[in-house]
Amino acid sequence: MKKIIVLGPGCPRCETLAKLTREAADDIGIEYEFEKVTDLKEFLKYGMMMTPGLVVDGELKIQGKVPALDEIKSMLA
């Protein structure tokens, strides 16, 4: 089971990343645990400097942009 975390303060881009990430995970049919984190201190634990961010199994995969759905699928696969 993958642990997926979207990091962001709740801005529109953060919400879009959260929606697309859930959609991507469902599309590829993986089992996952999803969490949305808004605490700035948590962002720093992953080395994130720009929101939004996507963490998969403890690794920061992307920050500062909302990737395309296919790109998110690749990160999750």
Gaussian input, Z-matrix of N, CA and C with variables (Angstrom, degrees):
# hf/3-21g

backbone

0 1
 N
 C     1     B1
 C     2     B2     1     A1
 N     3     B3     2     A2     1     D1
 C     4     B4     3     A3     2     D2
 C     5     B5     4     A4     3     D3
 N     6     B6     5     A5     4     D4
 C     7     B7     6     A6     5     D5
 C     8     B8     7     A7     6     D6
 N     9     B9     8     A8     7     D7
 C    10    B10     9     A9     8     D8
 C    11    B11    10    A10     9     D9
 N    12    B12    11    A11    10    D10
 C    13    B13    12    A12    11    D11
 C    14    B14    13    A13    12    D12
 N    15    B15    14    A14    13    D13
 C    16    B16    15    A15    14    D14
 C    17    B17    16    A16    15    D15
 N    18    B18    17    A17    16    D16
 C    19    B19    18    A18    17    D17
 C    20    B20    19    A19    18    D18
 N    21    B21    20    A20    19    D19
 C    22    B22    21    A21    20    D20
 C    23    B23    22    A22    21    D21
 N    24    B24    23    A23    22    D22
 C    25    B25    24    A24    23    D23
 C    26    B26    25    A25    24    D24
 N    27    B27    26    A26    25    D25
 C    28    B28    27    A27    26    D26
 C    29    B29    28    A28    27    D27
 N    30    B30    29    A29    28    D28
 C    31    B31    30    A30    29    D29
 C    32    B32    31    A31    30    D30
 N    33    B33    32    A32    31    D31
 C    34    B34    33    A33    32    D32
 C    35    B35    34    A34    33    D33
 N    36    B36    35    A35    34    D34
 C    37    B37    36    A36    35    D35
 C    38    B38    37    A37    36    D36
 N    39    B39    38    A38    37    D37
 C    40    B40    39    A39    38    D38
 C    41    B41    40    A40    39    D39
 N    42    B42    41    A41    40    D40
 C    43    B43    42    A42    41    D41
 C    44    B44    43    A43    42    D42
 N    45    B45    44    A44    43    D43
 C    46    B46    45    A45    44    D44
 C    47    B47    46    A46    45    D45
 N    48    B48    47    A47    46    D46
 C    49    B49    48    A48    47    D47
 C    50    B50    49    A49    48    D48
 N    51    B51    50    A50    49    D49
 C    52    B52    51    A51    50    D50
 C    53    B53    52    A52    51    D51
 N    54    B54    53    A53    52    D52
 C    55    B55    54    A54    53    D53
 C    56    B56    55    A55    54    D54
 N    57    B57    56    A56    55    D55
 C    58    B58    57    A57    56    D56
 C    59    B59    58    A58    57    D57
 N    60    B60    59    A59    58    D58
 C    61    B61    60    A60    59    D59
 C    62    B62    61    A61    60    D60
 N    63    B63    62    A62    61    D61
 C    64    B64    63    A63    62    D62
 C    65    B65    64    A64    63    D63
 N    66    B66    65    A65    64    D64
 C    67    B67    66    A66    65    D65
 C    68    B68    67    A67    66    D66
 N    69    B69    68    A68    67    D67
 C    70    B70    69    A69    68    D68
 C    71    B71    70    A70    69    D69
 N    72    B72    71    A71    70    D70
 C    73    B73    72    A72    71    D71
 C    74    B74    73    A73    72    D72
 N    75    B75    74    A74    73    D73
 C    76    B76    75    A75    74    D74
 C    77    B77    76    A76    75    D75
 N    78    B78    77    A77    76    D76
 C    79    B79    78    A78    77    D77
 C    80    B80    79    A79    78    D78
 N    81    B81    80    A80    79    D79
 C    82    B82    81    A81    80    D80
 C    83    B83    82    A82    81    D81
 N    84    B84    83    A83    82    D82
 C    85    B85    84    A84    83    D83
 C    86    B86    85    A85    84    D84
 N    87    B87    86    A86    85    D85
 C    88    B88    87    A87    86    D86
 C    89    B89    88    A88    87    D87
 N    90    B90    89    A89    88    D88
 C    91    B91    90    A90    89    D89
 C    92    B92    91    A91    90    D90
 N    93    B93    92    A92    91    D91
 C    94    B94    93    A93    92    D92
 C    95    B95    94    A94    93    D93
 N    96    B96    95    A95    94    D94
 C    97    B97    96    A96    95    D95
 C    98    B98    97    A97    96    D96
 N    99    B99    98    A98    97    D97
 C   100   B100    99    A99    98    D98
 C   101   B101   100   A100    99    D99
 N   102   B102   101   A101   100   D100
 C   103   B103   102   A102   101   D101
 C   104   B104   103   A103   102   D102
 N   105   B105   104   A104   103   D103
 C   106   B106   105   A105   104   D104
 C   107   B107   106   A106   105   D105
 N   108   B108   107   A107   106   D106
 C   109   B109   108   A108   107   D107
 C   110   B110   109   A109   108   D108
 N   111   B111   110   A110   109   D109
 C   112   B112   111   A111   110   D110
 C   113   B113   112   A112   111   D111
 N   114   B114   113   A113   112   D112
 C   115   B115   114   A114   113   D113
 C   116   B116   115   A115   114   D114
 N   117   B117   116   A116   115   D115
 C   118   B118   117   A117   116   D116
 C   119   B119   118   A118   117   D117
 N   120   B120   119   A119   118   D118
 C   121   B121   120   A120   119   D119
 C   122   B122   121   A121   120   D120
 N   123   B123   122   A122   121   D121
 C   124   B124   123   A123   122   D122
 C   125   B125   124   A124   123   D123
 N   126   B126   125   A125   124   D124
 C   127   B127   126   A126   125   D125
 C   128   B128   127   A127   126   D126
 N   129   B129   128   A128   127   D127
 C   130   B130   129   A129   128   D128
 C   131   B131   130   A130   129   D129
 N   132   B132   131   A131   130   D130
 C   133   B133   132   A132   131   D131
 C   134   B134   133   A133   132   D132
 N   135   B135   134   A134   133   D133
 C   136   B136   135   A135   134   D134
 C   137   B137   136   A136   135   D135
 N   138   B138   137   A137   136   D136
 C   139   B139   138   A138   137   D137
 C   140   B140   139   A139   138   D138
 N   141   B141   140   A140   139   D139
 C   142   B142   141   A141   140   D140
 C   143   B143   142   A142   141   D141
 N   144   B144   143   A143   142   D142
 C   145   B145   144   A144   143   D143
 C   146   B146   145   A145   144   D144
 N   147   B147   146   A146   145   D145
 C   148   B148   147   A147   146   D146
 C   149   B149   148   A148   147   D147
 N   150   B150   149   A149   148   D148
 C   151   B151   150   A150   149   D149
 C   152   B152   151   A151   150   D150
 N   153   B153   152   A152   151   D151
 C   154   B154   153   A153   152   D152
 C   155   B155   154   A154   153   D153
 N   156   B156   155   A155   154   D154
 C   157   B157   156   A156   155   D155
 C   158   B158   157   A157   156   D156
 N   159   B159   158   A158   157   D157
 C   160   B160   159   A159   158   D158
 C   161   B161   160   A160   159   D159
 N   162   B162   161   A161   160   D160
 C   163   B163   162   A162   161   D161
 C   164   B164   163   A163   162   D162
 N   165   B165   164   A164   163   D163
 C   166   B166   165   A165   164   D164
 C   167   B167   166   A166   165   D165
 N   168   B168   167   A167   166   D166
 C   169   B169   168   A168   167   D167
 C   170   B170   169   A169   168   D168
 N   171   B171   170   A170   169   D169
 C   172   B172   171   A171   170   D170
 C   173   B173   172   A172   171   D171
 N   174   B174   173   A173   172   D172
 C   175   B175   174   A174   173   D173
 C   176   B176   175   A175   174   D174
 N   177   B177   176   A176   175   D175
 C   178   B178   177   A177   176   D176
 C   179   B179   178   A178   177   D177
 N   180   B180   179   A179   178   D178
 C   181   B181   180   A180   179   D179
 C   182   B182   181   A181   180   D180
 N   183   B183   182   A182   181   D181
 C   184   B184   183   A183   182   D182
 C   185   B185   184   A184   183   D183
 N   186   B186   185   A185   184   D184
 C   187   B187   186   A186   185   D185
 C   188   B188   187   A187   186   D186
 N   189   B189   188   A188   187   D187
 C   190   B190   189   A189   188   D188
 C   191   B191   190   A190   189   D189
 N   192   B192   191   A191   190   D190
 C   193   B193   192   A192   191   D191
 C   194   B194   193   A193   192   D192
 N   195   B195   194   A194   193   D193
 C   196   B196   195   A195   194   D194
 C   197   B197   196   A196   195   D195
 N   198   B198   197   A197   196   D196
 C   199   B199   198   A198   197   D197
 C   200   B200   199   A199   198   D198
 N   201   B201   200   A200   199   D199
 C   202   B202   201   A201   200   D200
 C   203   B203   202   A202   201   D201
 N   204   B204   203   A203   202   D202
 C   205   B205   204   A204   203   D203
 C   206   B206   205   A205   204   D204
 N   207   B207   206   A206   205   D205
 C   208   B208   207   A207   206   D206
 C   209   B209   208   A208   207   D207
 N   210   B210   209   A209   208   D208
 C   211   B211   210   A210   209   D209
 C   212   B212   211   A211   210   D210
 N   213   B213   212   A212   211   D211
 C   214   B214   213   A213   212   D212
 C   215   B215   214   A214   213   D213
 N   216   B216   215   A215   214   D214
 C   217   B217   216   A216   215   D215
 C   218   B218   217   A217   216   D216
 N   219   B219   218   A218   217   D217
 C   220   B220   219   A219   218   D218
 C   221   B221   220   A220   219   D219
 N   222   B222   221   A221   220   D220
 C   223   B223   222   A222   221   D221
 C   224   B224   223   A223   222   D222
 N   225   B225   224   A224   223   D223
 C   226   B226   225   A225   224   D224
 C   227   B227   226   A226   225   D225
 N   228   B228   227   A227   226   D226
 C   229   B229   228   A228   227   D227
 C   230   B230   229   A229   228   D228

   B1=1.4598
   B2=1.5220
   B3=1.3113
   B4=1.4653
   B5=1.5188
   B6=1.3212
   B7=1.4613
   B8=1.5255
   B9=1.3227
   B10=1.4629
   B11=1.5252
   B12=1.3373
   B13=1.4652
   B14=1.5251
   B15=1.3157
   B16=1.4600
   B17=1.5209
   B18=1.3404
   B19=1.4613
   B20=1.5176
   B21=1.3247
   B22=1.4563
   B23=1.5062
   B24=1.3290
   B25=1.4583
   B26=1.5246
   B27=1.3347
   B28=1.4600
   B29=1.5157
   B30=1.3169
   B31=1.4635
   B32=1.5352
   B33=1.3260
   B34=1.4694
   B35=1.5338
   B36=1.3328
   B37=1.4719
   B38=1.5243
   B39=1.3200
   B40=1.4685
   B41=1.5320
   B42=1.3123
   B43=1.4623
   B44=1.5245
   B45=1.3358
   B46=1.4617
   B47=1.5233
   B48=1.3403
   B49=1.4632
   B50=1.5257
   B51=1.3145
   B52=1.4677
   B53=1.5308
   B54=1.3277
   B55=1.4681
   B56=1.5214
   B57=1.3359
   B58=1.4633
   B59=1.5287
   B60=1.3266
   B61=1.4681
   B62=1.5211
   B63=1.3237
   B64=1.4727
   B65=1.5244
   B66=1.3320
   B67=1.4608
   B68=1.5357
   B69=1.3299
   B70=1.4657
   B71=1.5308
   B72=1.3146
   B73=1.4698
   B74=1.5282
   B75=1.3158
   B76=1.4665
   B77=1.5279
   B78=1.3317
   B79=1.4718
   B80=1.5224
   B81=1.3347
   B82=1.4666
   B83=1.5230
   B84=1.3299
   B85=1.4557
   B86=1.5198
   B87=1.3392
   B88=1.4648
   B89=1.5284
   B90=1.3267
   B91=1.4586
   B92=1.5151
   B93=1.3396
   B94=1.4592
   B95=1.5143
   B96=1.3201
   B97=1.4602
   B98=1.5194
   B99=1.3246
   B100=1.4584
   B101=1.5186
   B102=1.3267
   B103=1.4578
   B104=1.5256
   B105=1.3149
   B106=1.4650
   B107=1.5189
   B108=1.3199
   B109=1.4608
   B110=1.5255
   B111=1.3447
   B112=1.4677
   B113=1.5301
   B114=1.3257
   B115=1.4670
   B116=1.5367
   B117=1.3322
   B118=1.4651
   B119=1.5201
   B120=1.3128
   B121=1.4715
   B122=1.5294
   B123=1.3147
   B124=1.4735
   B125=1.5267
   B126=1.3275
   B127=1.4706
   B128=1.5279
   B129=1.3378
   B130=1.4581
   B131=1.5245
   B132=1.3194
   B133=1.4649
   B134=1.5250
   B135=1.3126
   B136=1.4664
   B137=1.5306
   B138=1.3364
   B139=1.4515
   B140=1.5212
   B141=1.3216
   B142=1.4547
   B143=1.5259
   B144=1.3279
   B145=1.4598
   B146=1.5292
   B147=1.3503
   B148=1.4666
   B149=1.5287
   B150=1.3287
   B151=1.4642
   B152=1.5187
   B153=1.3003
   B154=1.4602
   B155=1.5290
   B156=1.3313
   B157=1.4585
   B158=1.5167
   B159=1.3216
   B160=1.4564
   B161=1.5267
   B162=1.3257
   B163=1.4601
   B164=1.5240
   B165=1.3294
   B166=1.4612
   B167=1.5193
   B168=1.3246
   B169=1.4673
   B170=1.5261
   B171=1.3366
   B172=1.4509
   B173=1.5161
   B174=1.3351
   B175=1.4630
   B176=1.5236
   B177=1.3454
   B178=1.4591
   B179=1.5204
   B180=1.3264
   B181=1.4627
   B182=1.5210
   B183=1.3318
   B184=1.4655
   B185=1.5210
   B186=1.3271
   B187=1.4622
   B188=1.5177
   B189=1.3199
   B190=1.4547
   B191=1.5159
   B192=1.3419
   B193=1.4616
   B194=1.5195
   B195=1.3244
   B196=1.4606
   B197=1.5272
   B198=1.3311
   B199=1.4621
   B200=1.5225
   B201=1.3272
   B202=1.4597
   B203=1.5306
   B204=1.3114
   B205=1.4572
   B206=1.5292
   B207=1.3257
   B208=1.4637
   B209=1.5253
   B210=1.3209
   B211=1.4630
   B212=1.5359
   B213=1.3207
   B214=1.4646
   B215=1.5272
   B216=1.3159
   B217=1.4801
   B218=1.5232
   B219=1.3192
   B220=1.4662
   B221=1.5227
   B222=1.3216
   B223=1.4617
   B224=1.5174
   B225=1.3167
   B226=1.4717
   B227=1.5175
   B228=1.3364
   B229=1.4710
   B230=1.5201
   A1=109.07
   A2=115.82
   A3=121.06
   A4=110.42
   A5=115.19
   A6=121.82
   A7=106.47
   A8=116.30
   A9=122.63
   A10=108.69
   A11=115.05
   A12=120.65
   A13=108.63
   A14=115.87
   A15=121.31
   A16=106.43
   A17=115.15
   A18=121.87
   A19=108.98
   A20=116.06
   A21=120.08
   A22=111.30
   A23=116.86
   A24=121.28
   A25=115.06
   A26=117.66
   A27=120.12
   A28=113.10
   A29=116.79
   A30=121.71
   A31=110.18
   A32=118.00
   A33=120.31
   A34=113.40
   A35=117.97
   A36=119.73
   A37=111.00
   A38=116.49
   A39=120.86
   A40=110.04
   A41=116.30
   A42=120.66
   A43=110.81
   A44=116.79
   A45=120.72
   A46=110.45
   A47=117.10
   A48=120.62
   A49=110.54
   A50=117.63
   A51=121.12
   A52=110.39
   A53=116.86
   A54=121.35
   A55=111.03
   A56=116.54
   A57=120.34
   A58=112.13
   A59=116.71
   A60=120.35
   A61=110.93
   A62=116.99
   A63=120.00
   A64=110.38
   A65=116.32
   A66=121.36
   A67=110.47
   A68=116.83
   A69=121.36
   A70=110.76
   A71=117.05
   A72=121.32
   A73=110.54
   A74=116.66
   A75=120.43
   A76=110.97
   A77=116.68
   A78=120.92
   A79=112.06
   A80=117.06
   A81=119.15
   A82=112.58
   A83=116.25
   A84=120.88
   A85=116.11
   A86=116.85
   A87=118.62
   A88=110.42
   A89=115.29
   A90=120.30
   A91=106.39
   A92=115.85
   A93=118.35
   A94=111.84
   A95=113.27
   A96=122.16
   A97=105.66
   A98=117.85
   A99=122.34
   A100=110.12
   A101=115.43
   A102=120.80
   A103=108.60
   A104=116.60
   A105=122.14
   A106=107.08
   A107=116.85
   A108=122.10
   A109=109.04
   A110=115.38
   A111=120.59
   A112=112.44
   A113=118.28
   A114=122.98
   A115=110.40
   A116=116.22
   A117=120.96
   A118=112.70
   A119=117.99
   A120=121.13
   A121=110.91
   A122=116.12
   A123=120.22
   A124=110.96
   A125=116.76
   A126=120.51
   A127=109.92
   A128=115.53
   A129=120.84
   A130=112.25
   A131=117.49
   A132=120.66
   A133=111.27
   A134=116.20
   A135=121.17
   A136=112.17
   A137=117.16
   A138=121.08
   A139=113.63
   A140=116.34
   A141=120.24
   A142=110.66
   A143=115.71
   A144=121.07
   A145=112.70
   A146=117.12
   A147=121.39
   A148=109.06
   A149=115.90
   A150=119.59
   A151=110.03
   A152=117.74
   A153=127.47
   A154=110.79
   A155=114.58
   A156=119.88
   A157=110.63
   A158=115.30
   A159=121.50
   A160=108.58
   A161=115.57
   A162=122.79
   A163=108.13
   A164=115.96
   A165=121.61
   A166=107.50
   A167=115.74
   A168=121.99
   A169=111.81
   A170=116.30
   A171=121.81
   A172=115.81
   A173=118.24
   A174=122.04
   A175=110.28
   A176=115.83
   A177=120.71
   A178=108.42
   A179=116.29
   A180=121.29
   A181=112.79
   A182=116.30
   A183=119.78
   A184=108.96
   A185=115.35
   A186=120.46
   A187=109.50
   A188=114.68
   A189=120.98
   A190=116.38
   A191=117.62
   A192=119.04
   A193=109.71
   A194=114.66
   A195=121.01
   A196=106.55
   A197=116.80
   A198=119.48
   A199=111.73
   A200=115.56
   A201=121.70
   A202=109.78
   A203=116.44
   A204=122.56
   A205=111.62
   A206=117.77
   A207=120.91
   A208=111.76
   A209=116.82
   A210=120.67
   A211=110.07
   A212=116.60
   A213=119.97
   A214=109.99
   A215=116.87
   A216=120.30
   A217=110.50
   A218=117.67
   A219=121.74
   A220=111.43
   A221=116.72
   A222=120.60
   A223=112.17
   A224=116.25
   A225=121.21
   A226=113.34
   A227=116.73
   A228=120.74
   A229=112.58
   D1=130.23
   D2=179.37
   D3=-84.48
   D4=143.63
   D5=174.11
   D6=-104.03
   D7=115.04
   D8=-176.76
   D9=-114.63
   D10=128.91
   D11=179.11
   D12=-128.14
   D13=129.38
   D14=170.99
   D15=-103.18
   D16=125.42
   D17=-179.88
   D18=-103.92
   D19=128.29
   D20=178.13
   D21=174.24
   D22=153.25
   D23=-176.38
   D24=-76.04
   D25=-6.59
   D26=-178.99
   D27=112.01
   D28=12.71
   D29=179.40
   D30=-70.69
   D31=165.64
   D32=179.94
   D33=-56.38
   D34=-39.38
   D35=179.22
   D36=-65.39
   D37=-37.05
   D38=178.80
   D39=-65.18
   D40=-42.56
   D41=179.02
   D42=-65.54
   D43=-38.44
   D44=177.69
   D45=-64.06
   D46=-43.55
   D47=178.72
   D48=-62.14
   D49=-41.34
   D50=179.04
   D51=-61.97
   D52=-45.68
   D53=-179.61
   D54=-63.13
   D55=-47.79
   D56=-179.04
   D57=-65.32
   D58=-35.61
   D59=-179.97
   D60=-66.15
   D61=-44.18
   D62=176.69
   D63=-62.30
   D64=-43.00
   D65=179.47
   D66=-61.19
   D67=-44.50
   D68=-179.74
   D69=-62.77
   D70=-44.70
   D71=-179.41
   D72=-63.62
   D73=-41.62
   D74=178.53
   D75=-67.17
   D76=-40.16
   D77=-179.30
   D78=-61.86
   D79=-41.05
   D80=-178.31
   D81=-87.67
   D82=-5.38
   D83=171.06
   D84=74.26
   D85=31.42
   D86=178.14
   D87=-89.91
   D88=155.99
   D89=170.71
   D90=-85.25
   D91=134.05
   D92=-177.36
   D93=-151.47
   D94=156.79
   D95=170.98
   D96=-111.99
   D97=127.00
   D98=-175.20
   D99=-112.33
   D100=137.48
   D101=177.21
   D102=-140.52
   D103=142.02
   D104=173.94
   D105=-113.95
   D106=122.88
   D107=-176.06
   D108=-113.64
   D109=130.16
   D110=-178.61
   D111=-114.10
   D112=-1.75
   D113=-176.65
   D114=-80.88
   D115=119.37
   D116=-178.08
   D117=-58.12
   D118=-34.12
   D119=178.98
   D120=-62.81
   D121=-35.54
   D122=177.86
   D123=-67.39
   D124=-35.61
   D125=178.99
   D126=-56.55
   D127=-44.12
   D128=-176.49
   D129=-66.06
   D130=-29.23
   D131=178.63
   D132=-61.57
   D133=-27.74
   D134=179.62
   D135=-97.67
   D136=0.64
   D137=-179.67
   D138=77.16
   D139=19.47
   D140=-177.38
   D141=-82.37
   D142=130.73
   D143=-179.51
   D144=-112.59
   D145=-20.28
   D146=-178.44
   D147=-133.07
   D148=136.36
   D149=178.96
   D150=-92.90
   D151=156.82
   D152=-5.42
   D153=-82.04
   D154=170.24
   D155=178.19
   D156=-134.15
   D157=152.94
   D158=177.91
   D159=-125.32
   D160=123.53
   D161=178.62
   D162=-114.46
   D163=129.15
   D164=177.51
   D165=-123.33
   D166=120.11
   D167=-179.87
   D168=50.28
   D169=44.28
   D170=174.63
   D171=84.52
   D172=-2.41
   D173=-178.22
   D174=-110.56
   D175=126.60
   D176=176.51
   D177=-70.11
   D178=114.69
   D179=-176.28
   D180=-91.60
   D181=-34.80
   D182=-177.72
   D183=-157.15
   D184=150.62
   D185=175.86
   D186=-148.80
   D187=150.52
   D188=173.25
   D189=82.30
   D190=2.20
   D191=177.24
   D192=-156.02
   D193=165.94
   D194=175.28
   D195=-107.72
   D196=108.37
   D197=-179.09
   D198=-74.30
   D199=166.24
   D200=176.47
   D201=-67.65
   D202=157.49
   D203=-178.80
   D204=-54.46
   D205=-44.70
   D206=-179.54
   D207=-63.67
   D208=-35.51
   D209=178.59
   D210=-66.85
   D211=-39.91
   D212=177.43
   D213=-64.83
   D214=-41.89
   D215=177.63
   D216=-56.62
   D217=-42.38
   D218=178.64
   D219=-62.10
   D220=-39.40
   D221=179.35
   D222=-67.08
   D223=-30.39
   D224=-177.26
   D225=-87.23
   D226=-25.10
   D227=-174.35
   D228=-68.83

